[in-house]
């Protein structure tokens, strides 16, 4: 081999390794969230279709918009089934989320990104069977909530992905990298909802769930072939200084020990008011996710109900546009604003705009109002990105997985709590104030704004991020 070819190959290998450091968990979040947002409206509409088939004949189901009383019965029963679906997913996902964080601090982050996708492919297979076999009743969909939850679901993906970024990112770049990863939620949501609307409108549920399985196959393929397991700073120090001692400790660790370590990461005493700050950040995460999940659970029902009467295709287009705009704000606008405005200020702007968006949605009576509400709330993703970044900077490098596992478990509990609040509130207020659920969400977001303001006034142990050009 000539020296020129050898030099060329060496440079290509170096470029390849640099690329692997630049592009890390973002495609994992994208593939998983594309599948998740592809699944959500499809499951909701599958439940609506199954409930209608069980209660009424085909003539009524095909013209359900013209039968107001029957439509209310279907929506009410479907809402409670979605509540059970969310409850199972939430309760089952908490134990693996608590376990995975501390375990991944020692054994690596890749399993937490692979296992949820494998279980999701099993879920897709079950849903295809439920779609094909009409004799299977609507309650079989609840089994799929178990298969998703047993792996930790999307919260396992988040804790693994954000822990990975904390391992490989410098402190001054962490907020930006988390924001980019967060933007993949919206970009994936755009692709997922758009695909879901098109596939349901022009094809069938089978095509939706097959595409869902393919997204998760791509995610597993990417993690196995592209991602490298990072080693955090503290782990590298321990490996160099106390290899044998660390190995003996690891051998003795039990499941209960991992769970205890996860709770210890948020309960231990810290400098100044950092422990209180971490608790408030977790509370912010709780409120933000309760609203996000509640919004996902009731928006489809709300928009398909008169006078809005959204079709599957229009709903898919609306949600895709909303997600795309939110992703653009987080991926493009957020880094620019960080050059001029502090991260906590941007977090507060995100809460104010989201509250305004939810209030407008509550009173929306036509299509343009719904789309305007989406535009106003486009910058709402700023808040969660800042909350994750500040939380990561509060704890030690060796506690990243443990801390994110607690946050992930909180997010898992949000599934059942949000479903318990909004899937119960929506049918009760449907005839009088259909948008009441959105008004309650807006109240929660206003509380989040107060908490963010409180956190911004607390002493800092690390300088808040504001990018300054040299």
TITI-711628 format. One line per 4 residues: their letters; for each residue x negated, y, z of C-alpha. Coordinates in Angstrom, 3 decimals, always signed. Each point is the difference from the previous one (the first is absolute). Layout:
<pts>
A = X:Y:Z | ... $
</pts>
This chain:
<pts>
XXXX = +0.000:+0.000:+0.000 | -1.391:+3.393:-0.976 | -0.698:+2.664:+2.646 | +2.671:+2.192:-1.595 $
XXXX = +2.682:-2.680:+0.345 | -1.078:-0.730:+3.541 | +0.219:+3.708:+0.941 | +3.410:+0.273:-1.698 $
XXXX = +1.371:-2.999:+1.913 | -1.383:+1.378:+3.274 | +1.673:+3.364:-0.585 | +3.274:-1.690:-0.904 $
XXXX = -0.119:-2.039:+3.203 | -0.687:+3.126:+2.047 | +2.891:+1.816:-1.678 | +2.243:-2.991:+0.656 $
XXXX = -0.931:-0.012:+3.694 | +0.647:+3.748:+0.260 | +3.394:-0.489:-1.602 | +0.846:-2.694:+2.555 $
XXXX = -0.706:+2.547:+2.745 | +2.149:+2.685:-1.632 | +3.005:-2.155:-0.911 | +0.799:-2.154:+3.020 $
XXXX = +3.420:-0.608:+1.535 | +1.976:+2.415:-2.186 | +1.056:-2.664:-2.570 | +0.983:-2.333:+2.856 $
XXXX = +2.384:+2.606:+1.395 | +1.250:+0.759:-3.515 | +0.771:-3.614:-0.930 | +1.612:-0.797:+3.332 $
XXXX = +2.146:+3.120:+0.105 | +1.013:-0.397:-3.647 | +1.309:-3.418:+0.957 | +1.600:+1.272:+3.206 $
XXXX = +1.873:+2.839:-1.709 | +0.907:-2.319:-2.847 | +1.513:-2.394:+2.550 | +1.952:+2.406:+2.226 $
XXXX = +2.670:+1.285:-2.427 | +0.247:-3.429:-1.613 | +0.717:-1.692:+3.346 | +2.480:+2.732:+0.908 $
XXXX = +1.867:-0.437:-3.264 | -0.222:-3.790:+0.177 | +1.628:+0.151:+3.428 | +2.719:+2.333:-1.337 $
XXXX = +0.637:-2.368:-2.917 | +0.057:-3.110:+2.201 | +2.338:+1.596:+2.541 | +2.383:+1.076:-2.782 $
XXXX = -0.024:-3.506:-1.518 | +0.853:-1.524:+3.352 | +2.839:+2.444:+0.791 | +1.572:+0.874:-3.352 $
XXXX = +0.407:-1.246:-3.540 | -2.121:+0.897:-3.003 | +2.471:+2.592:-1.333 | -0.291:+2.113:+3.164 $
XXXX = -3.789:-0.421:+0.215 | -0.523:+1.144:-3.575 | +2.032:+3.180:+0.627 | -0.816:+0.547:+3.676 $
XXXX = -0.283:+3.781:-0.444 | +3.735:+0.112:-0.703 | +0.915:-1.862:+3.208 | -0.752:+2.352:+2.897 $
XXXX = +1.219:-2.161:+2.890 | -1.717:-3.141:-1.269 | -3.192:+1.993:-0.588 | +0.035:+1.197:+3.609 $
XXXX = +0.420:-3.565:+1.273 | -2.895:-1.221:-2.157 | -2.262:+2.868:+1.018 | +0.777:-0.471:+3.697 $
XXXX = -0.692:-3.750:-0.017 | -3.112:+0.465:-2.142 | -1.303:+2.612:+2.424 | +0.229:-2.442:+2.904 $
XXXX = -1.701:-2.764:-1.999 | -2.809:+2.425:-0.822 | -0.198:+0.693:+3.727 | -0.526:-3.711:+0.684 $
XXXX = -2.533:-0.154:-2.841 | -1.987:+2.875:+1.494 | +0.250:-1.399:+3.541 | -1.468:-3.359:-0.987 $
XXXX = -2.805:+1.594:-2.011 | -0.840:+2.353:+2.854 | -0.008:-2.498:+2.871 | -1.944:-2.655:-1.881 $
XXXX = -2.682:+2.426:-1.219 | -0.990:+1.398:+3.408 | -2.088:-2.953:+1.380 | -2.175:-0.392:-3.135 $
XXXX = -0.547:+3.767:-0.114 | -1.212:+0.068:+3.618 | -2.290:-2.954:-0.606 | -1.435:+1.045:-3.340 $
XXXX = -1.479:+3.358:+1.012 | -2.526:-1.088:+2.635 | -0.712:-3.189:-1.920 | -0.855:+1.982:-3.139 $
XXXX = -2.437:+2.193:+1.973 | -2.157:-3.124:+0.303 | +0.885:-2.244:-2.897 | +0.727:+2.435:-2.836 $
XXXX = +2.943:+1.765:-1.593 | +0.703:-2.159:-3.063 | +2.332:-2.567:+1.579 | +2.365:+2.777:+1.069 $
XXXX = +0.309:+1.036:-3.654 | +0.350:-3.503:-1.451 | +2.451:-1.718:+2.357 | +2.914:+2.471:-0.455 $
XXXX = -0.195:-0.362:-3.782 | +0.002:-3.797:+0.178 | +3.106:+0.049:+2.212 | +1.591:+2.544:-2.327 $
XXXX = -0.427:-2.369:-2.939 | +1.852:-2.654:+2.015 | +2.699:+2.603:+0.663 | +0.348:+0.681:-3.716 $
XXXX = +0.509:-3.699:-0.670 | +2.759:-0.232:+2.626 | +1.790:+3.057:-1.405 | -0.107:-1.419:-3.534 $
XXXX = +1.647:-3.149:+1.360 | +2.690:+2.041:+1.810 | +0.667:+1.881:-3.225 | +0.253:-3.114:-2.155 $
XXXX = +2.080:-2.148:+2.390 | +3.332:+1.755:+0.523 | +0.980:-2.466:+2.731 | -2.691:+1.446:+2.269 $
XXXX = +1.649:+2.709:+2.089 | -1.335:+3.469:+0.750 | -1.523:-1.003:+3.347 | -2.779:-1.909:-1.768 $
XXXX = -1.567:+3.382:-0.702 | -0.767:+0.285:+3.717 | -2.391:-2.957:-0.351 | -2.120:+2.148:-2.317 $
XXXX = -0.312:+2.585:+2.775 | -1.620:-2.716:+2.120 | -2.487:-1.016:-2.698 | -1.045:+3.638:-0.453 $
XXXX = -0.181:+0.759:+3.721 | -2.000:-3.063:+1.031 | -3.064:+1.432:-1.789 | +0.402:+3.482:+1.453 $
XXXX = +1.357:+1.353:-3.285 | -0.824:+3.526:-1.055 | -1.210:+0.944:+3.489 | -2.723:-2.662:-0.255 $
XXXX = -1.013:+1.476:-3.342 | -0.134:+3.490:+1.497 | -1.989:-0.931:+3.106 | -2.498:-1.978:-2.099 $
XXXX = -0.312:+2.653:-2.712 | -0.395:+2.987:+2.315 | -2.376:-1.901:+2.289 | -2.051:-0.851:-3.085 $
XXXX = -0.147:+3.686:-0.984 | -1.036:+0.934:+3.542 | -2.831:-2.532:-0.257 | -1.388:+1.251:-3.301 $
XXXX = +0.739:+3.750:+0.090 | -1.922:+2.889:+1.506 | +1.970:+1.966:+2.590 | +0.158:+3.134:-2.143 $
XXXX = +1.480:-1.957:-2.927 | +2.383:-2.244:+1.921 | +3.110:+2.195:-0.258 | -0.444:+0.295:-3.767 $
XXXX = -0.460:-3.740:-0.473 | +3.003:-0.791:+2.169 | +2.038:+2.567:-1.939 | -0.970:-1.650:-3.286 $
XXXX = +0.934:-3.424:+1.382 | +3.285:+1.457:+1.313 | +0.683:+1.421:-3.462 | -0.085:-3.562:-1.347 $
XXXX = +3.144:-0.643:+2.063 | +1.789:+2.638:-2.077 | -1.588:-0.989:-3.298 | +0.897:-3.617:+0.711 $
XXXX = +3.465:+1.129:+1.023 | +0.375:+1.814:-3.317 | -0.937:-3.094:-1.968 | +2.060:-2.300:+2.227 $
XXXX = +3.238:+1.956:-0.026 | -0.253:+0.768:-3.709 | -0.598:-3.651:-0.837 | +2.777:-1.076:+2.336 $
XXXX = +2.558:+2.311:-1.594 | -0.949:-1.030:-3.550 | -0.145:-3.732:+0.742 | +3.307:-0.079:+1.893 $
XXXX = +1.794:+2.156:-2.585 | -1.257:-1.797:-3.115 | -1.095:-3.445:+1.188 | +0.776:-1.816:+3.259 $
XXXX = -0.991:-0.503:+3.631 | -2.143:-2.940:-1.101 | -2.219:+2.277:-2.071 | -0.326:+2.404:+2.953 $
XXXX = -1.129:-2.696:+2.422 | -2.356:-1.590:-2.545 | -1.665:+3.389:-0.518 | -0.177:+0.356:+3.788 $
XXXX = -1.936:-3.282:+0.229 | -2.356:+1.104:-2.777 | -0.867:+3.242:+1.848 | -1.054:-1.977:+3.060 $
XXXX = -1.979:-2.459:-2.110 | -1.979:+2.940:-1.402 | -0.607:+1.299:+3.529 | -1.417:-3.329:+1.221 $
XXXX = -2.122:-0.297:-3.140 | -1.437:+3.501:+0.541 | -0.817:-0.519:+3.690 | -1.772:-3.293:-0.639 $
XXXX = -2.091:+1.183:-2.949 | -0.648:+3.679:+0.694 | +0.129:+0.962:+3.682 | -2.955:-0.510:+2.308 $
XXXX = +0.431:-0.496:+3.728 | -1.415:+3.138:+1.675 | -1.960:+0.030:+3.206 | +0.752:+2.858:+2.373 $
XXXX = -2.793:+1.996:+1.640 | +0.453:-1.557:+3.425 | +0.091:-3.516:-1.419 | -3.270:+0.579:-1.826 $
XXXX = -1.606:+1.190:+3.222 | +1.274:-3.014:+1.918 | -1.174:-2.371:-2.724 | -3.488:+1.479:+0.143 $
XXXX = -0.307:+0.165:+3.783 | +2.208:-2.722:+1.487 | +0.636:-2.636:-2.649 | -0.005:-3.046:+2.239 $
XXXX = +1.985:+1.672:+2.773 | +2.606:+1.251:-2.490 | +0.402:-3.460:-1.505 | +0.698:-1.529:+3.424 $
XXXX = +2.645:+2.658:+0.697 | +1.694:-0.528:-3.351 | +0.200:-3.741:+0.591 | +1.888:+0.571:+3.254 $
XXXX = +2.540:+2.456:-1.385 | +3.589:-1.212:+0.031 | +3.157:+1.343:-1.565 | +0.989:+1.665:+3.268 $
XXXX = -3.406:+1.664:+0.168 | +0.447:+1.553:-3.435 | +3.426:+1.338:+0.976 | -1.395:+1.370:+3.282 $
XXXX = -2.806:+1.739:-1.872 | +2.517:+1.623:-2.338 | +1.986:+1.467:+2.881 | -3.230:+0.982:+1.763 $
XXXX = -1.014:+2.175:-2.942 | +2.916:+2.373:+0.639 | +0.216:-0.268:+3.804 | -3.639:+0.518:+0.998 $
XXXX = -1.127:+3.304:+1.484 | -1.637:+2.379:-2.447 | -1.678:+3.395:+0.032 | +2.056:+3.114:+0.663 $
XXXX = +3.595:-0.612:-1.157 | -0.824:-2.504:-2.721 | +2.083:-2.802:+1.502 | +3.082:+2.238:+0.176 $
XXXX = -0.759:+1.229:-3.515 | -0.118:-3.587:-1.272 | +3.328:-0.779:+1.677 | +1.601:+3.061:-1.586 $
XXXX = -1.400:-0.970:-3.403 | +1.510:-3.467:+0.360 | +3.319:+1.605:+0.944 | -0.225:+2.135:-3.148 $
XXXX = -0.606:-3.153:-2.027 | +3.050:-1.573:+1.623 | +2.304:+2.912:-0.833 | -1.322:+0.378:-3.554 $
XXXX = +0.469:-3.693:-0.730 | +3.439:-0.188:+1.581 | +1.076:+2.743:-2.402 | -1.764:-1.560:-3.006 $
XXXX = +1.523:-3.430:+0.547 | +3.397:+1.429:+0.839 | -0.103:+2.035:-3.195 | -0.867:-3.083:-2.038 $
XXXX = +2.800:-1.985:+1.601 | +2.855:+2.438:-0.612 | -1.005:+2.068:-3.045 | +1.134:-2.594:-2.545 $
XXXX = +3.350:-0.457:+1.744 | +0.415:+3.774:+0.368 | -0.798:+0.810:-3.629 | +2.179:-2.764:-1.471 $
XXXX = +2.981:+1.187:+2.052 | +2.364:+2.644:-1.485 | -0.346:+2.822:-0.930 | -3.628:-0.664:-0.972 $
XXXX = +0.636:-3.414:-1.667 | -3.618:-0.708:-0.931 | -0.611:-2.966:-2.310 | -2.889:-2.408:+0.572 $
XXXX = -1.935:+1.677:-2.809 | +0.591:+3.521:+1.307 | -0.920:-1.047:+3.527 | -3.205:-1.580:-1.281 $
XXXX = -0.826:+3.150:-1.950 | +0.725:+2.247:+2.981 | -2.119:-2.014:+2.415 | -2.818:-0.332:-2.521 $
XXXX = -0.041:+3.759:-0.585 | +0.047:+0.615:+3.746 | -2.870:-2.407:+0.613 | -2.044:+1.300:-2.925 $
XXXX = +0.334:+3.591:+1.158 | -0.926:-0.958:+3.590 | -2.994:-1.974:-1.249 | -1.188:+2.929:-2.114 $
XXXX = +0.260:+2.366:+2.987 | -2.000:-2.374:+2.191 | -2.573:-1.006:-2.611 | -0.464:+3.354:-1.751 $
XXXX = +1.392:+2.869:+2.068 | -1.053:-1.165:+3.479 | -3.790:-0.074:-0.708 | +0.190:+3.477:-1.549 $
XXXX = +1.898:+1.459:+2.952 | -2.557:-1.458:+2.412 | -2.501:+2.497:-1.397 | +2.106:+2.853:+1.354 $
XXXX = +2.251:-1.345:+2.774 | -0.669:-2.221:+3.024 | +1.353:-3.533:+0.017 | +2.328:+0.569:+2.982 $
XXXX = +1.603:+2.975:-1.761 | +0.661:-2.193:-3.025 | +1.503:-2.636:+2.276 | +2.431:+2.572:+1.388 $
XXXX = +0.925:+1.204:-3.495 | +0.781:-3.600:-0.900 | +2.444:-0.359:+2.895 | +1.798:+3.283:-0.721 $
XXXX = +0.513:-0.826:-3.670 | +1.153:-3.523:+0.754 | +2.612:+1.211:+2.492 | +1.306:+2.478:-2.594 $
XXXX = +0.137:-2.758:-2.616 | +2.024:-2.321:+2.253 | +2.487:+2.728:+0.892 | +0.571:+0.790:-3.689 $
XXXX = +0.405:-3.705:-0.783 | +2.661:-0.322:+2.702 | +2.173:+2.577:-1.763 | -0.803:-1.006:-3.577 $
XXXX = +3.104:-0.512:-2.124 | -1.514:-0.205:-3.484 | -3.115:-1.107:-1.846 | -1.927:+3.296:-0.089 $
XXXX = +0.266:+0.428:+3.785 | -1.388:-3.487:+0.542 | -2.983:+0.678:-2.278 | -0.600:+3.397:+1.617 $
XXXX = -0.140:-1.664:+3.416 | -2.669:-2.357:-1.347 | -2.056:+2.927:-1.300 | +0.151:+1.868:+3.298 $
XXXX = -1.214:-3.061:+1.897 | -2.882:-0.762:-2.374 | -2.675:+1.206:+2.448 | +1.323:-2.073:+2.919 $
XXXX = -2.794:-2.566:-0.460 | -2.529:+2.513:+1.362 | +1.106:-0.693:+3.570 | -0.573:-3.760:+0.057 $
XXXX = -3.410:+0.292:-1.685 | -1.187:+2.509:+2.625 | +1.436:-2.062:+2.872 | -1.884:-3.118:-1.143 $
XXXX = -3.254:+1.902:-0.469 | +0.118:+1.756:+3.386 | +0.904:-3.284:+1.720 | -2.995:-1.703:-1.588 $
XXXX = -2.343:+2.754:+1.207 | +1.260:-0.270:+3.594 | -1.090:-3.646:+0.450 | -3.409:-1.634:-0.331 $
XXXX = -1.105:-1.643:-3.290 | +0.273:-3.458:+1.609 | +3.644:+0.693:+0.962 | +1.343:+0.945:-3.429 $
XXXX = +1.766:-3.288:-0.675 | +1.358:-0.231:+3.546 | +1.397:+3.535:-0.103 | +1.506:-0.391:-3.458 $
XXXX = +1.570:-3.303:+1.084 | +1.883:+1.832:+2.749 | +1.113:+2.628:-2.489 | +1.002:-2.784:-2.384 $
XXXX = +2.000:-1.705:+2.737 | +1.739:+3.290:+0.733 | +0.829:+0.236:-3.699 | +1.383:-3.538:+0.148 $
XXXX = +2.304:+0.891:+2.883 | +1.162:+2.968:-2.069 | +1.558:-2.426:-2.464 | +2.481:-1.364:+2.522 $
XXXX = +0.505:+3.293:+1.840 | +0.639:+1.931:-3.208 | +2.333:-2.713:-1.229 | +1.770:-0.080:+3.359 $
XXXX = +0.551:+3.758:-0.094 | +0.729:+0.746:-3.635 | +1.533:-3.245:-1.273 | +2.423:+0.273:+2.901 $
XXXX = +0.561:+3.753:-0.275 | +0.553:+0.042:-3.775 | +3.153:-2.185:-0.180 | +1.471:+1.703:+3.079 $
XXXX = -0.368:+3.510:-1.491 | +0.589:-1.009:-3.626 | +3.564:+1.295:-0.301 | -0.533:+3.292:+1.878 $
XXXX = -3.651:+1.104:-0.338 | -1.859:-2.375:-2.372 | -3.236:+2.014:+0.403 | -0.104:-0.151:+3.807 $
XXXX = -2.908:-2.479:-0.100 | -2.158:+2.564:-1.821 | +0.838:+2.671:+2.563 | -1.150:-2.294:+2.809 $
XXXX = -3.230:-0.655:-1.916 | -0.532:+3.751:-0.336 | +0.333:+0.358:+3.779 | -2.692:-2.668:+0.488 $
XXXX = -2.309:+1.842:-2.414 | +0.483:+3.255:+1.920 | -1.104:-1.842:+3.152 | -3.056:-1.212:-1.949 $
XXXX = -0.830:+3.615:-0.901 | +0.025:+0.908:+3.715 | -2.336:-2.904:+0.777 | -2.399:+0.953:-2.801 $
XXXX = -0.071:+3.569:+1.304 | -0.798:-1.344:+3.488 | -2.826:-2.173:-1.358 | -1.466:+2.938:-1.937 $
XXXX = -0.295:+2.006:+3.226 | -1.829:-2.758:+1.899 | -3.819:+0.030:+0.422 | -1.838:-1.752:-2.814 $
XXXX = -2.918:-2.399:+0.344 | -0.753:+0.185:-3.723 | +0.354:+3.009:-2.262 | +3.317:-0.025:-1.906 $
XXXX = -0.487:-0.512:-3.697 | -0.187:+3.099:-2.228 | -2.049:-0.450:-3.145 | -2.458:+2.820:-0.574 $
XX = -1.921:+0.268:-3.273 | -3.725:+0.465:+0.449 $
</pts>
